[in-house]
């Protein structure tokens, strides 16, 4: 099968290339999915799991990408809950070859049915952004109606979904980003927007959802009121403040949450912002910076619908 591979962590996305790889094997409780659309997060090339298996052994060349939407073609021994020919979407395992390929082996529990009225591109754009936002806000943050939630990177893939879910939960949402990101954050539903340079003027908030980390994340964290919560997906928060709960987490697959998220998409209550759509052969150029730039998440179309 054709797949995108990368062998050198130092080369980053510039080291990606189109290659021939063996057809994947379906282990126990796995399914093989014919990938129709896939997502890729450039930051994953810095994750140790991208380069090693669960035992820490080198597994290069590796196939990157974790988000996918496609059709089940094979079931592994003992697999239940999915059927051959079923449309699915979800997350591939962190320590196995990923989704920038014509076929991928995935644990069945990591996938959810993709309704017939949701296209594969939308399905592939939802898992990481949607699950990260849901788990951060509701499992770790306990966001409630009437709270004020500040979101860094509010125009990005994760941030824009955080804005939508927080607003739907009844929170007042403040987006943070560069001046050029205001319209996207407001389109996602932010009640207010603060440019990075004006962050200190925002005042205290109940919850900060920090997507970006660094100096901006530290400035945002300082705005959490006593009794509030700091949620970060960028890095473990440095230091601690009395009366402020700090949470750092890595997103986990969840079929139940994927079903909830795609249900909201079907009802028009949630959307993802897709930018460029590129074929598998153009994925290396797209992610190394020489390909098309959309204004949203780049999705790789692997097979036609």
Protein Blocks (a to p, Z undefined) as FASTA:
>chain_A
ZZdddfbfklmmmlgccdddddddddehiacdddfbdcddfklmmgfklmpcfkopacbd
cdedjbdcdddfbdcehiahiaehiacdddddfkbccfkdfbdcddfklpccddfklcfk
lmmmmmmmmmmmmmmmmmmnopaehiacddehklmmklmmmmmmmmmnopacdddddfkl
mmmmmmnopabdcdfklmmmnopcfbdcdfkgpjllmmmmmmpcghiacddfkbccehjd
ehiacddddddddfklmmmmmmmmmnopaccddfbdcdfklmmmmmnopaccfkiacddd
fbdZZ
